[in-house]
Amino acid sequence: MRLAVLSLGLMVMAGCATIWIKSAFLGTPPIPRPMLVVLDGTVVDRQVQAAQGRLRLILQTRVTLLSGETRDGQVRINVPLAPAGQNDSALADGARVRLRARLMPPAPPMVPGSFDFARSAWFSGLMATGSSVGAITVLAPAPPGTRLDAVRQRLADHIRTQLGGSPGAIAAAFASGDRGSIATADEDAMRDAGLTHLLSISGLHVSAVVGAVYLITARLLALVPFLALRLRVPLAAAAMGALAGIGYTLLTGAEVPTIRSCLGALLVLLALALGRDPLSLRMLAMAAFIVMLFWPEAVVGPSFQMSFGSVIAIIAFDSSAPVRRFLGHAHEGWAMRLVRHLALVLATGLVIELALMPMALFHFHRAGIYGAAANVVAIPLTTFVTMPLIALALLLDLAGWGAPAWWAVGKSLDALLGLAHLTASQPGAVTLLPGMPGWVFGLMVGGLLWLALWTGRVRLWGLVPVGLGAVLTVLQPTPDVLVTGDGHHVALAGEGPNLLMLRATRSDYTPSMLLENAGLEGEARPLDTWPGAQCNADFCRAVLTRQGRRYTVLMSRGRDQVDWQALTTACAAADIVIADRTLPASCHPRWLKADRRLLRQTGGLAIYLAQGKLVTVAETEGQHGWFPGPELWVGKVARGGKEM
């Protein structure tokens, strides 16, 4: 035990050192403030997002800051598809372009618990994001050796031509990794049904390709005695499977999650070639070690946690004594054995859903209830029907005979989409909960790991932290007021299932993000239509009642100059004042003044009125390169200079 504890401590220290080294030496500092600049850069990646009507480019470029300092790095630019016109095909990987763009530093979380794009950009090499202004000039076309992007795009276009509509968009995503044409309604249905993992190239897709090539190669070699007697069939099949996996990873864009999945598949092939058990906790630990060595930042992301969490759940459940006893009836008829295996598949899906539920709630504030049943149908349909049919259709297209295969692909994808929409439309298909504290998430994950890694009755002790974490998650209160880091968007919750928004937005992202963080299943509605609010051109005043007490919230929504005396009087009558500009010193609310000066220190806010609690982005982020973190302003809401 002492050796185990010492080894665990050394591994934790090594992991902390690894992430510090990568952050300090390979992290990309963001630009300090928004800019309007002319960029000369090289296209290193592009993604057509037809559903959003834009082309997303990543450029390797040099940015001159307002201070005169120059920085080399990557920027992500959104380009409208229509103005790009015929130049779309010229904006391939390796092309040199010149454009005018509005740049923004990568955004930190808008409110506590939301997605941290700034951290993702720090490790992925992005120093700014933005949108193009005007036309784009192609200074030099892409060299012939860098046109893999063009091959990927032609493949996606060919599939969408052969198979139109939503099935064509999803088939293109399976074959090329291009998700840009998938309709928002279909993507939402897949997400709510627990099937969104099928849309991104992950371990499922890589494993399907590698497994198919491995089995086909092994069977073909076994049919030729001359080769079967002179070659190590498992080794040759593993080599072909590895080549197929690497090729598929490159063809679909070689995103980091896909690379991780490919590495895992290669380790499985290595185990098969060496005659070892490919699905064991030791092999999984080796794969996790490699990922953490090269991508230590992935540990805190949902992709790593959910991928390895699902495999750990499968291995632990499959190797448990009750499951082995359940499958141990060797003398039963084939019908009963089939029933037992189908029941085991459903039970495995349920175990995976339960194991991944804490991660889904922590990262996305939502968890599907019927995902286990939907995945029991969707995963075999995708793996054994749709993807082989896509490969067959592409092969037959070489001779012009692919139409029947494409018809079958369309029918299989219609079935997948029908399943997704049917599942997502059921009452209670999705459960939304407010943001889970990090320590509660750690408690539940620790309990799940205890359940998975130990054997015998002692593993049941893991149910204690899991159950405690589940109770704490359900009891987590809904934040009454959410304020984004710039103070521009304020949302009031707790008045029914809907969220009351101070300002309207042009996109659905901000309202949906605030709804998810509040754990509300309703919709975002304008605050000025709520009976409990009084609004004019400059301010909105809302009165919230919590546990028998009335709280007055005053929110700025105009840009015009306000009468000083009127503002001072309004502040004195309010418990909380929120503004996206700096308020004068004479503004003294009873509790909290969240103006631009404060929000620059705290970032976004989540305010719990009944508990007198304030959670800030700065508190949850800490101090890092992507969030320098000025002096933290955390704790409870102050009342008259004292903590409430």
Long-range contacts (C-beta under 8 A, 24 or more apart in sequence): 15-292, 15-296, 15-299, 18-292, 18-293, 18-296, 19-296, 19-297, 19-299, 22-123, 22-296, 22-297, 23-122, 23-123, 23-297, 23-624, 23-625, 24-625, 26-123, 27-122, 27-123, 27-625, 27-626, 28-73, 28-74, 28-121, 28-122, 28-123, 28-124, 28-125, 28-126, 28-127, 29-71, 29-122, 29-127, 29-625, 30-105, 30-106, 30-118, 30-121, 30-122, 30-127, 30-128, 30-626, 31-63, 31-65, 31-71, 31-103, 31-104, 31-105, 31-127, 31-128, 32-65, 32-105, 33-66, 33-105, 34-102, 34-103, 34-104, 34-105, 35-63, 35-65, 35-66, 35-102, 35-103, 35-128, 36-100, 36-101, 36-102, 36-103, 36-133, 37-63, 37-64, 37-100, 37-101, 37-103, 38-98, 38-99, 38-100, 38-101, 39-63, 39-75, 39-77, 39-98, 39-99, 39-100, 39-101, 40-96, 40-97, 40-98, 40-139, 41-75, 41-96, 41-97, 42-94, 42-95, 42-96, 42-97, 43-91, 43-92, 43-93, 43-94, 43-95, 43-96, 43-97, 43-142, 44-74, 44-93, 45-93, 45-149, 45-253, 46-91, 46-92, 46-93, 46-149, 47-178, 47-180, 48-81, 48-88, 48-153, 48-156, 48-178, 48-180, 48-181, 49-180, 49-181, 50-81, 50-180, 50-181, 51-169, 51-180, 51-181, 51-182, 51-183, 51-184, 52-180, 53-80, 53-81, 53-82, 54-78, 54-79, 54-80, 54-81, 55-79, 55-80, 55-81, 55-84, 55-88, 55-91, 56-180, 57-91, 57-97, 58-126, 59-97, 63-103, 63-127, 63-128, 71-127, 73-125, 73-126, 73-127, 73-128, 74-125, 74-126, 74-127, 75-101, 75-103, 75-126, 75-127, 75-128, 75-129, 75-130, 76-126, 76-128, 76-129, 76-130, 77-101, 77-129, 77-130, 77-131, 77-132, 78-129, 78-130, 78-131, 78-132, 79-131, 79-132, 79-136, 80-132, 83-132, 83-134, 83-135, 84-136, 87-136, 87-138, 89-150, 89-153, 90-138, 90-141, 90-142, 91-136, 91-138, 92-141, 92-142, 92-146, 92-147, 92-149, 92-150, 92-153, 93-142, 93-146, 93-147, 93-148, 93-149, 93-150, 94-142, 94-143, 94-145, 94-146, 94-147, 95-138, 95-140, 95-141, 95-142, 96-138, 96-139, 96-140, 97-136, 97-137, 97-138, 97-139, 98-136, 98-137, 98-139, 99-132, 99-133, 99-134, 99-135, 99-136, 99-137, 100-132, 100-133, 100-134, 101-130, 101-131, 101-132, 101-133, 102-130, 102-131, 102-133, 103-128, 103-129, 103-130, 104-128, 104-129, 104-130, 106-626, 107-485, 108-485, 108-603, 108-617, 108-621, 108-626, 108-627, 109-485, 109-603, 109-604, 109-617, 109-620, 109-621, 110-484, 110-485, 110-489, 110-510, 110-513, 110-514, 110-604, 111-482, 111-483, 111-484, 111-485, 111-513, 111-514, 111-517, 111-604, 111-605, 111-606, 111-617, 112-435, 112-517, 112-604, 112-605, 112-606, 112-615, 112-616, 112-617, 112-619, 112-620, 113-365, 113-435, 113-436, 113-517, 113-606, 113-620, 114-513, 114-517, 114-604, 115-513, 116-621, 116-626, 118-626, 118-627, 119-297, 119-624, 119-626, 119-627, 120-301, 121-626, 122-624, 122-625, 122-626, 123-295, 123-297, 124-256, 148-250, 148-251, 151-251, 152-176, 152-177, 152-178, 152-251, 152-252, 152-253, 153-178, 155-251, 155-394, 156-181, 158-397, 159-390, 159-394, 162-393, 162-397, 162-402, 162-403, 162-406, 163-406, 163-409, 163-410, 163-413, 166-413, 166-417, 167-409, 167-410, 167-413, 167-414, 167-417, 168-410, 170-199, 170-413, 170-416, 170-417, 171-386, 171-390, 171-409, 171-413, 173-199, 173-200, 173-201, 174-201, 174-205, 174-382, 174-386, 174-387, 174-390, 175-251, 175-252, 175-390, 175-394, 176-251, 176-252, 176-253, 177-201, 177-251, 177-252, 177-253, 177-255, 177-258, 186-417, 186-420, 186-421, 188-424, 189-417, 189-420, 189-421, 189-423, 189-424, 190-417, 190-420, 190-424, 191-424, 192-368, 192-420, 192-423, 192-424, 192-429, 192-430, 193-368, 193-370, 193-371, 193-374, 193-419, 193-420, 193-421, 193-423, 193-424, 193-429, 194-353, 194-368, 194-370, 194-371, 194-372, 194-374, 194-375, 194-423, 195-371, 195-374, 195-375, 195-378, 195-416, 195-419, 195-420, 195-423, 197-306, 198-378, 198-379, 198-382, 198-416, 200-257, 201-249, 201-252, 201-253, 201-255, 201-257, 201-258, 201-261, 202-257, 202-258, 202-261, 202-303, 202-307, 203-261, 203-264, 203-265, 203-307, 203-311, 204-379, 204-382, 204-383, 205-248, 205-252, 205-261, 205-387, 206-245, 206-248, 206-249, 206-258, 206-261, 206-262, 206-264, 206-265, 207-261, 207-265, 207-268, 208-382, 208-383, 208-387, 209-244, 209-245, 209-248, 209-387, 210-241, 210-242, 210-244, 210-245, 210-248, 210-265, 210-268, 210-269, 211-241, 212-244, 212-387, 212-388, 212-391, 213-237, 213-240, 213-241, 213-243, 213-244, 213-245, 214-238, 214-240, 214-241, 214-269, 214-272, 217-241, 232-273, 234-272, 234-273, 234-275, 235-273, 237-272, 238-269, 238-270, 238-272, 238-273, 241-265, 241-269, 242-266, 242-269, 245-269, 256-295, 256-298, 257-303, 257-307, 260-291, 260-295, 260-298, 260-303, 260-304, 260-307, 261-307, 263-287, 263-290, 263-291, 279-311, 279-314, 279-315, 279-318, 280-315, 281-312, 281-315, 281-316, 281-452, 281-453, 284-308, 284-311, 284-312, 284-315, 302-359, 302-360, 302-363, 302-364, 305-359, 305-363, 305-445, 306-356, 306-359, 306-360, 309-355, 309-356, 309-359, 309-448, 310-352, 310-355, 310-356, 312-355, 312-449, 312-452, 313-351, 313-352, 313-355, 313-356, 313-448, 313-452, 314-348, 314-351, 314-352, 315-452, 316-451, 316-452, 316-453, 317-347, 317-348, 317-351, 318-348, 345-376, 346-372, 346-373, 346-376, 349-373, 349-375, 349-376, 355-448, 358-436, 358-441, 358-444, 358-445, 358-448, 358-469, 358-473, 359-441, 359-445, 361-433, 361-436, 361-473, 362-435, 362-436, 362-438, 362-441, 364-516, 365-432, 365-433, 365-434, 365-435, 365-436, 365-516, 365-517, 365-519, 366-430, 366-431, 366-432, 366-433, 366-516, 367-430, 367-431, 367-433, 368-423, 368-429, 368-430, 368-431, 369-428, 369-429, 369-430, 369-431, 370-423, 370-426, 370-429, 371-423, 373-423, 374-419, 374-420, 374-423, 377-419, 378-416, 378-419, 378-420, 381-412, 381-415, 381-416, 381-419, 382-416, 385-412, 386-412, 386-413, 386-416, 430-521, 432-515, 432-516, 432-519, 432-520, 432-521, 433-473, 433-474, 433-476, 433-519, 434-476, 434-477, 434-478, 434-479, 434-517, 434-518, 434-519, 435-476, 435-479, 435-517, 435-519, 435-606, 436-473, 436-476, 437-472, 437-476, 438-620, 440-469, 440-472, 440-473, 440-476, 441-469, 443-468, 443-469, 443-472, 444-469, 444-470, 444-473, 476-519, 477-608, 477-610, 477-611, 478-518, 478-519, 478-520, 479-517, 479-518, 479-606, 479-607, 479-608, 479-615, 480-544, 480-546, 480-551, 480-607, 480-608, 480-609, 480-610, 481-553, 481-576, 481-578, 481-605, 481-606, 481-607, 481-609, 482-514, 482-517, 482-518, 482-604, 482-605, 482-606, 482-607, 483-578, 483-594, 483-599, 483-604, 483-605, 483-606, 483-607, 484-510, 484-604, 485-599, 485-603, 485-604, 485-617, 486-580, 486-599, 487-556, 487-578, 487-579, 487-580, 487-581, 487-594, 487-595, 487-596, 487-599, 488-580, 489-514, 490-527, 490-555, 490-578, 491-518, 491-524, 492-527, 492-530, 492-542, 492-544, 492-553, 493-518, 493-520, 494-544, 494-546, 495-530, 495-532, 495-544, 496-522, 497-521, 497-522, 498-522, 498-523, 498-524, 498-525, 499-523, 499-524, 499-525, 500-524, 500-525, 500-526, 500-527, 500-530, 500-533, 500-542, 501-525, 501-526, 501-527, 502-527, 502-540, 502-555, 502-557, 503-557, 517-606, 527-555, 538-562, 539-570, 541-570, 541-574, 544-609, 546-609, 546-610, 547-610, 549-609, 549-610, 551-575, 551-576, 551-609, 552-576, 553-577, 553-578, 554-578, 554-589, 555-579, 556-580, 556-581, 556-583, 576-607, 576-637, 590-639, 590-640, 591-637, 591-638, 591-639, 591-644, 592-637, 592-638, 598-633, 600-630, 601-630, 601-631, 601-632, 601-633, 602-632, 602-633, 602-634, 603-627, 607-637, 612-636, 612-637, 612-639, 612-643, 612-644, 613-637
